[in-house]
Amino acid sequence: MTADRLIGEARHLSSGSSEQGPRRRRDGAETRERVLSAALDEFTAKGYAGARVEAMAARAGVNVRALYQHFGSKEALYEAVFGDSFRKKHNAVLDAIEAVVDDEGQADELLGAFHQSLAGSLAFVRLVTWDALSVSMDRPGTDVMASAVRADMYVREIELIRQAQRAGHIPPTLDADLLLVALMALAIFPSALRPLTQVITGQSPESAAFRKRYDAFLAELGRSILAKRTDAGRVETPDAERDLHRTLRTAARALSSAGLVTAYGHCSIRRDESTFLVTPVVPLGHITRQPGILVPVEGELPDDVPGEVRMHQAIYRRRADVGGIARVLPTAVRALSVLGLTARPLDGTGSYFAPGPPLWSDPGLVRTAEAADGVADTLGDAPAIVLRGNGAVIVGNSLPRAVVLAQFLETASEIDLAVRSTGSEAIEFSAAEIAARAVWAGKIEERMWSHLTRDDPEAGGPSGQ
């Protein structure tokens, strides 16, 4: 054999060997896909208990040994077939609920979103049906609906529903656990019980006509059950609810930017006669897109709001004219209060509080219902009450007005402190001067609100005027 021939054969053998690896990988991937497809058909046709590995191998055109090389057990194959599907459906459901929490979607659209996510695949619905009928689904790794991993998924979905309830987007009277069950049932039932659905409706649940009809029904049912309503029973407009949360966030950031709060402080906005929204328990300057927390005017506070929100409850109960409340801790207001004093009407800003805000003499935090009632009674019809060594509570017919008044009170307190530091006698406004200055004509509120929110990404006109 010549040297050239030997070299040629060596090259041929080398080339064949180098191509063998990629070919094996391609063959392995193709075999895996055939097995998964065959397993999907077998599991959906017979359920987990009835499905046979031998039948899957035959469908895929491989032997059982090759099947087990790719998937170590029947349970592992089952998880491979349906695990990814469940994760995708779970993520779609989470996206739908999170959109409601983030105020980017409507609660009444959840029914349709669940139907599209869960009933889009007949194989998935059949699997759920087989799970319900199976008597051997209690072994670890074989219960596709109730495994520990998927139980955690449901916990996350329920927690998001509760967040949406606290934010006022879903009626808080609905049981969150059962609401999730109901949403799933409405989504899956028509396809799971296809013959019954067809007998009742005269349509196949897979038909375009039925899906269109059912989607319209779910939309109407969602509006009837989940849409927010006014006290008169009318469905609230989504824009109105979004505006409340937006105004609350904007007011919170305005109070922080103006130095009227520290890491502490909060504000609220009346939603209707029986509920209001309060800022979450974070520094107000850290608020970005978080929704407000729904609080009842009567009853227990939600777990995730500070005890001082009881003051808001007490004030809203007594003052139908109050549309917003700001709990602030400005420096000059506190400095005067430790002297047992509040701002006098020495200038235009002070005139709004004439003859001066009442003083709550107890320096403790107002966390009990009894103390909150005392603060509200002491406030009376005034626009503000100063808490000795502990800031102030400001009220307004809207939250923007309460924020503006909070700025006015701090300015009036700074002026009063400055005058007192000179030792000179101040000239207080007369009753006539107070009446002339404590007005809102000339867009007093709008201009100050615009000034305080000038750099805010969500700033708009005052709400609730």
C-alpha positions as CSV (number, residue, x, y, z in Angstrom):
1,M,0.0,0.0,0.0
2,T,1.4,3.3,-1.0
3,A,2.0,6.1,1.5
4,D,-0.5,8.3,-0.3
5,R,-3.2,5.7,0.0
6,L,-2.5,5.1,3.7
7,I,-2.7,8.8,4.4
8,G,-6.0,9.0,2.4
9,E,-7.6,6.2,4.4
10,A,-6.4,7.7,7.6
11,R,-8.1,11.0,6.7
12,H,-11.3,9.2,5.8
13,L,-11.4,7.3,9.1
14,S,-10.6,10.5,11.0
15,S,-13.3,12.4,9.2
16,G,-15.9,9.7,10.0
17,S,-14.9,9.7,13.6
18,S,-15.2,13.5,14.0
19,E,-18.7,13.5,12.4
20,Q,-19.9,10.7,14.6
21,G,-20.2,12.8,17.8
22,P,-22.6,15.5,16.4
23,R,-24.6,12.8,14.6
24,R,-25.1,10.9,17.8
25,R,-26.2,14.1,19.6
26,R,-28.7,14.8,16.8
27,D,-30.0,11.3,17.0
28,G,-30.3,11.5,20.8
29,A,-32.2,14.8,20.6
30,E,-34.6,13.4,18.0
31,T,-35.2,10.3,20.0
32,R,-35.9,12.3,23.1
33,E,-38.5,14.4,21.2
34,R,-40.2,11.3,19.8
35,V,-40.4,9.8,23.3
36,L,-41.9,13.0,24.8
37,S,-44.5,13.2,22.0
38,A,-45.4,9.5,22.5
39,A,-45.6,10.0,26.3
40,L,-47.9,13.0,25.9
41,D,-50.3,10.9,23.8
42,E,-50.1,8.0,26.2
43,F,-50.6,10.0,29.4
44,T,-53.4,12.1,28.1
45,A,-55.2,9.0,26.7
46,K,-54.8,6.8,29.7
47,G,-53.7,9.0,32.7
48,Y,-50.6,8.3,34.7
49,A,-51.8,5.0,36.3
50,G,-53.0,3.5,33.0
51,A,-50.1,4.7,30.8
52,R,-47.5,2.0,29.9
53,V,-43.8,2.7,29.3
54,E,-43.8,-0.2,26.7
55,A,-46.6,1.5,24.8
56,M,-44.7,4.8,24.8
57,A,-41.5,3.1,23.5
58,A,-43.5,1.4,20.8
59,R,-45.1,4.7,19.8
60,A,-41.7,6.4,19.7
61,G,-40.1,3.6,17.8
62,V,-37.5,2.9,20.4
63,N,-36.9,0.1,22.9
64,V,-37.7,0.5,26.6
65,R,-34.0,0.6,27.5
66,A,-33.4,3.5,25.2
67,L,-36.4,5.3,26.8
68,Y,-35.0,4.8,30.3
69,Q,-31.6,6.1,29.1
70,H,-33.3,9.5,28.4
71,F,-35.7,9.4,31.4
72,G,-34.8,7.5,34.5
73,S,-38.3,6.5,35.5
74,K,-41.9,6.8,34.5
75,E,-42.3,9.6,37.1
76,A,-39.4,11.5,35.6
77,L,-40.9,11.2,32.1
78,Y,-44.3,12.4,33.4
79,E,-42.6,15.4,35.0
80,A,-40.7,16.2,31.8
81,V,-43.9,16.0,29.7
82,F,-46.1,18.2,32.0
83,G,-43.7,20.0,34.3
84,D,-42.8,22.6,31.7
85,S,-46.4,23.1,30.7
86,F,-47.4,23.7,34.3
87,R,-44.7,26.3,34.8
88,K,-45.7,28.1,31.6
89,K,-49.4,28.1,32.7
90,H,-48.4,29.2,36.2
91,N,-46.4,32.1,34.9
92,A,-49.3,33.1,32.6
93,V,-51.6,33.1,35.6
94,L,-49.1,35.0,37.7
95,D,-48.8,37.6,35.0
96,A,-52.6,38.1,34.9
97,I,-52.8,38.5,38.7
98,E,-49.7,40.7,38.9
99,A,-51.2,43.0,36.3
100,V,-54.1,43.6,38.6
101,V,-51.8,44.1,41.6
102,D,-49.7,46.6,39.7
103,D,-52.9,48.5,38.5
104,E,-52.2,47.6,34.9
105,G,-55.0,45.2,34.4
106,Q,-58.6,44.8,35.6
107,A,-59.8,42.2,38.1
108,D,-62.9,41.4,36.0
109,E,-60.6,40.2,33.2
110,L,-59.1,37.5,35.4
111,L,-61.8,34.9,34.5
112,G,-61.0,35.2,30.8
113,A,-57.2,35.2,31.4
114,F,-57.5,32.0,33.4
115,H,-59.6,30.4,30.7
116,Q,-57.1,31.3,28.0
117,S,-54.1,30.1,30.1
118,L,-55.5,26.8,31.5
119,A,-57.9,25.6,28.8
120,G,-55.9,26.4,25.7
121,S,-54.5,22.9,25.6
122,L,-56.9,19.9,25.6
123,A,-54.0,17.7,26.6
124,F,-53.6,19.7,29.8
125,V,-57.4,19.5,30.6
126,R,-57.4,15.8,30.0
127,L,-54.4,15.4,32.4
128,V,-56.3,17.3,35.1
129,T,-59.3,15.1,34.6
130,W,-57.2,11.9,34.8
131,D,-55.6,13.2,38.0
132,A,-59.0,13.7,39.6
133,L,-60.1,10.2,38.7
134,S,-56.8,8.4,39.5
135,V,-56.5,6.3,42.6
136,S,-52.7,6.1,42.5
137,M,-51.8,9.7,42.3
138,D,-50.6,9.9,46.0
139,R,-47.1,8.8,45.3
140,P,-44.4,11.6,45.4
141,G,-43.7,12.9,41.9
142,T,-46.9,11.6,40.3
143,D,-49.5,14.1,41.4
144,V,-49.3,16.8,38.8
145,M,-51.8,19.0,40.5
146,A,-50.8,18.7,44.1
147,S,-47.0,18.1,44.3
148,A,-45.1,20.2,46.8
149,V,-43.5,22.2,44.0
150,R,-46.9,23.1,42.5
151,A,-48.4,23.7,45.9
152,D,-45.8,26.5,46.2
153,M,-47.1,27.8,42.9
154,Y,-50.6,28.0,44.2
155,V,-49.5,29.7,47.4
156,R,-47.8,32.4,45.3
157,E,-51.0,32.9,43.2
158,I,-53.1,33.2,46.4
159,E,-50.7,35.7,47.9
160,L,-51.0,37.8,44.8
161,I,-54.8,37.7,45.0
162,R,-54.6,38.9,48.6
163,Q,-52.3,41.7,47.6
164,A,-54.8,42.8,45.0
165,Q,-57.5,42.6,47.7
166,R,-55.4,44.8,50.0
167,A,-54.9,47.3,47.2
168,G,-58.7,47.5,46.6
169,H,-58.6,45.8,43.2
170,I,-60.5,42.7,44.1
171,P,-63.4,42.7,46.6
172,P,-61.8,41.9,50.1
173,T,-64.9,39.9,51.1
174,L,-64.0,37.1,48.7
175,D,-62.1,34.1,50.2
176,A,-58.8,34.2,48.3
177,D,-58.3,30.4,48.4
178,L,-61.8,29.7,47.1
179,L,-61.5,32.4,44.5
180,L,-58.5,30.7,43.0
181,V,-60.4,27.4,43.0
182,A,-63.4,29.1,41.3
183,L,-61.2,30.7,38.7
184,M,-59.6,27.4,37.8
185,A,-62.9,25.6,37.8
186,L,-64.5,28.1,35.4
187,A,-61.5,27.8,33.1
188,I,-61.3,24.0,32.9
189,F,-64.9,22.7,33.4
190,P,-66.3,23.1,29.9
191,S,-63.4,21.1,28.3
192,A,-63.1,18.6,31.2
193,L,-66.8,17.7,30.9
194,R,-67.1,18.0,27.2
195,P,-70.2,15.8,26.7
196,L,-72.1,17.6,29.4
197,T,-71.1,21.0,28.0
198,Q,-72.2,20.0,24.6
199,V,-75.6,18.7,25.8
200,I,-76.3,21.9,27.7
201,T,-75.0,24.4,25.1
202,G,-75.4,22.5,21.9
203,Q,-71.8,23.4,21.1
204,S,-68.4,21.6,21.3
205,P,-66.2,23.4,23.9
206,E,-63.3,23.3,21.3
207,S,-65.4,25.1,18.6
208,A,-64.7,28.7,17.8
209,A,-68.3,29.6,18.3
210,F,-68.4,28.2,21.9
211,R,-65.1,29.9,22.8
212,K,-66.3,33.2,21.6
213,R,-69.6,32.7,23.5
214,Y,-67.9,31.6,26.7
215,D,-65.3,34.4,26.6
216,A,-68.1,36.9,26.4
217,F,-69.9,35.2,29.3
218,L,-66.7,35.2,31.5
219,A,-66.2,38.9,30.8
220,E,-69.7,39.7,31.9
221,L,-69.5,37.4,34.9
222,G,-66.1,39.0,35.9
223,R,-67.7,42.5,35.8
224,S,-70.6,41.3,37.9
225,I,-68.4,39.6,40.6
226,L,-65.0,41.3,40.6
227,A,-65.5,44.8,39.3
228,K,-65.3,47.5,42.1
229,R,-68.5,49.3,42.9
230,T,-69.5,52.6,44.5
231,D,-71.7,52.7,47.6
232,A,-74.7,53.1,45.3
233,G,-73.8,49.8,43.6
234,R,-72.5,51.2,40.4
235,V,-69.4,49.7,38.9
236,E,-66.4,52.0,39.3
237,T,-64.5,53.1,36.3
238,P,-60.9,51.6,36.2
239,D,-59.5,55.1,35.5
240,A,-61.0,56.5,38.7
241,E,-59.4,53.7,40.8
242,R,-56.1,54.1,39.1
243,D,-56.2,57.9,39.7
244,L,-56.6,57.3,43.4
245,H,-53.5,55.2,43.7
246,R,-51.6,57.5,41.4
247,T,-52.6,60.5,43.6
248,L,-51.6,58.7,46.7
249,R,-48.2,57.8,45.4
250,T,-47.6,61.4,44.1
251,A,-48.6,62.9,47.4
252,A,-46.3,60.5,49.3
253,R,-43.3,61.5,47.2
254,A,-44.2,65.2,47.5
255,L,-44.2,65.0,51.3
256,S,-40.8,63.3,51.2
257,S,-39.3,65.8,48.7
258,A,-40.5,68.7,50.8
259,G,-38.9,67.3,53.9
260,L,-42.2,67.0,55.7
261,V,-41.6,63.3,56.6
262,T,-38.6,61.3,57.5
263,A,-38.3,57.5,57.2
264,Y,-41.6,57.7,59.0
265,G,-44.9,59.2,58.1
266,H,-47.8,58.2,55.9
267,C,-50.8,59.6,54.0
268,S,-54.2,58.3,52.9
269,I,-56.9,59.1,50.4
270,R,-60.6,58.4,50.9
271,R,-62.0,55.8,48.4
272,D,-65.6,55.8,49.4
273,E,-67.7,56.1,52.6
274,S,-66.4,52.9,54.0
275,T,-62.8,52.5,52.8
276,F,-59.7,54.5,52.2
277,L,-56.2,53.8,50.7
278,V,-53.1,54.3,52.8
279,T,-49.4,54.2,51.8
280,P,-47.5,51.0,52.3
281,V,-45.0,50.7,55.2
282,V,-41.9,52.1,53.5
283,P,-40.3,55.5,53.5
284,L,-42.6,57.7,51.4
285,G,-39.7,58.7,49.1
286,H,-39.1,55.1,48.2
287,I,-42.6,54.6,46.8
288,T,-42.6,54.0,43.0
289,R,-45.4,52.0,41.6
290,Q,-46.7,50.3,44.8
291,P,-50.5,50.4,45.2
292,G,-52.1,51.8,48.3
293,I,-53.4,49.4,51.0
294,L,-57.1,49.2,51.4
295,V,-58.3,50.0,54.9
296,P,-61.9,49.9,56.3
297,V,-63.2,53.1,58.0
298,E,-64.8,50.8,60.6
299,G,-63.2,47.6,61.9
300,E,-59.7,46.0,62.3
301,L,-56.7,47.3,60.6
302,P,-55.0,45.1,58.0
303,D,-51.9,43.4,59.3
304,D,-49.5,45.3,57.1
305,V,-50.3,48.9,58.2
306,P,-49.0,50.8,61.2
307,G,-51.2,51.3,64.3
308,E,-51.3,55.0,63.8
309,V,-53.6,54.5,60.8
310,R,-56.3,54.2,63.5
311,M,-56.2,58.0,63.5
312,H,-57.2,58.0,59.9
313,Q,-60.1,55.7,60.6
314,A,-61.3,57.9,63.5
315,I,-61.1,61.1,61.5
316,Y,-62.8,59.7,58.4
317,R,-65.6,58.4,60.6
318,R,-66.2,61.8,62.1
319,R,-65.4,64.1,59.2
320,A,-67.4,63.4,56.0
321,D,-65.7,66.5,54.5
322,V,-62.2,64.9,54.7
323,G,-60.9,63.3,51.5
324,G,-57.2,63.0,52.4
325,I,-55.0,62.9,55.5
326,A,-51.2,63.5,55.8
327,R,-49.3,62.2,58.9
328,V,-46.1,64.3,58.8
329,L,-43.1,65.0,61.0
330,P,-41.7,68.5,59.9
331,T,-38.9,70.0,62.0
332,A,-40.3,73.5,62.9
333,V,-43.8,72.1,63.8
334,R,-42.1,69.6,66.2
335,A,-39.8,72.3,67.6
336,L,-42.8,74.6,68.5
337,S,-44.7,71.6,69.9
338,V,-42.0,70.8,72.5
339,L,-42.5,74.3,73.8
340,G,-46.2,73.5,74.1
341,L,-46.9,75.8,71.2
342,T,-48.4,75.7,67.7
343,A,-48.1,78.2,64.8
344,R,-49.9,81.5,65.2
345,P,-51.5,83.4,62.3
346,L,-48.6,85.7,61.6
347,D,-48.7,85.4,57.8
348,G,-50.8,84.0,55.0
349,T,-49.8,80.4,55.6
350,G,-50.6,80.6,59.3
351,S,-54.0,82.1,58.6
352,Y,-55.3,78.7,57.4
353,F,-54.9,77.3,60.9
354,A,-56.1,80.4,62.9
355,P,-56.1,80.8,65.8
356,G,-53.6,77.9,65.7
357,P,-53.8,74.1,65.4
358,P,-54.9,72.3,68.6
359,L,-52.1,70.5,70.5
360,W,-52.3,66.8,71.5
361,S,-50.2,66.8,74.7
362,D,-49.3,63.1,74.9
363,P,-46.0,62.5,73.1
364,G,-46.5,58.8,72.7
365,L,-47.3,57.1,69.4
366,V,-51.0,57.0,68.7
367,R,-51.5,53.3,68.2
368,T,-54.6,52.4,70.2
369,A,-58.2,53.0,69.2
370,E,-58.8,55.0,72.4
371,A,-55.9,57.4,71.7
372,A,-56.9,57.7,68.0
373,D,-60.5,58.7,69.0
374,G,-59.0,61.2,71.4
375,V,-56.9,62.8,68.6
376,A,-59.9,62.9,66.3
377,D,-62.1,64.5,68.9
378,T,-59.4,67.1,69.7
379,L,-58.9,67.9,66.0
380,G,-62.6,68.7,65.8
381,D,-63.3,70.7,62.6
382,A,-59.7,72.1,62.4
383,P,-57.5,71.4,59.4
384,A,-54.6,70.1,61.5
385,I,-53.6,68.9,64.9
386,V,-50.1,69.0,66.3
387,L,-48.8,66.0,68.3
388,R,-46.3,67.2,71.0
389,G,-42.8,66.1,69.9
390,N,-44.4,63.9,67.2
391,G,-45.3,66.0,64.2
392,A,-48.8,66.6,63.0
393,V,-51.9,65.2,61.3
394,I,-53.2,67.4,58.4
395,V,-56.6,66.9,56.7
396,G,-58.1,68.3,53.6
397,N,-61.1,67.8,51.3
398,S,-58.6,66.1,49.0
399,L,-55.2,64.6,49.6
400,P,-53.5,67.2,47.5
401,R,-55.0,69.9,49.7
402,A,-53.8,68.1,52.9
403,V,-50.3,68.0,51.4
404,V,-50.5,71.7,50.6
405,L,-51.7,72.5,54.1
406,A,-48.9,70.4,55.5
407,Q,-46.4,72.7,53.7
408,F,-48.3,75.8,54.9
409,L,-48.1,74.6,58.5
410,E,-44.4,74.0,58.4
411,T,-43.8,77.4,56.8
412,A,-46.0,79.1,59.4
413,S,-44.1,77.3,62.2
414,E,-40.7,78.3,60.8
415,I,-41.9,82.0,60.8
416,D,-43.2,81.7,64.3
417,L,-40.0,80.2,65.6
418,A,-37.9,82.9,63.8
419,V,-40.0,85.7,65.3
420,R,-39.8,84.1,68.8
421,S,-36.0,83.9,68.5
422,T,-35.8,87.7,68.2
423,G,-37.6,88.3,71.5
424,S,-39.8,90.8,69.8
425,E,-43.6,90.9,70.0
426,A,-45.3,89.5,66.9
427,I,-48.4,91.1,65.3
428,E,-51.0,88.4,64.8
429,F,-53.5,88.6,62.0
430,S,-56.9,90.1,62.9
431,A,-60.1,88.1,62.3
432,A,-60.7,90.3,59.2
433,E,-57.1,89.7,57.9
434,I,-57.5,86.0,58.5
435,A,-60.8,85.8,56.6
436,A,-59.1,87.7,53.7
437,R,-56.1,85.5,53.5
438,A,-57.3,82.0,54.3
439,V,-58.9,81.5,50.9
440,W,-58.3,79.2,47.9
441,A,-59.2,81.6,45.1
442,G,-56.5,82.3,42.5
443,K,-55.5,78.6,42.3
444,I,-53.6,78.8,45.6
445,E,-53.8,75.0,46.0
446,E,-53.1,74.1,42.4
447,R,-50.0,76.2,42.2
448,M,-48.5,74.9,45.4
449,W,-49.4,71.3,44.5
450,S,-47.7,71.9,41.1
451,H,-44.7,73.3,42.9
452,L,-44.4,70.3,45.3
453,T,-44.8,67.7,42.5
454,R,-42.9,69.5,39.7
455,D,-40.4,66.7,39.2
456,D,-42.8,63.8,39.9
457,P,-43.2,61.2,37.1
458,E,-46.9,60.7,37.8
459,A,-47.8,64.3,38.6
460,G,-51.1,65.6,37.4
461,G,-53.8,68.0,38.6
462,P,-55.2,67.7,42.1
463,S,-57.6,64.8,42.6
464,G,-60.9,65.1,44.3
465,Q,-61.4,68.9,44.1
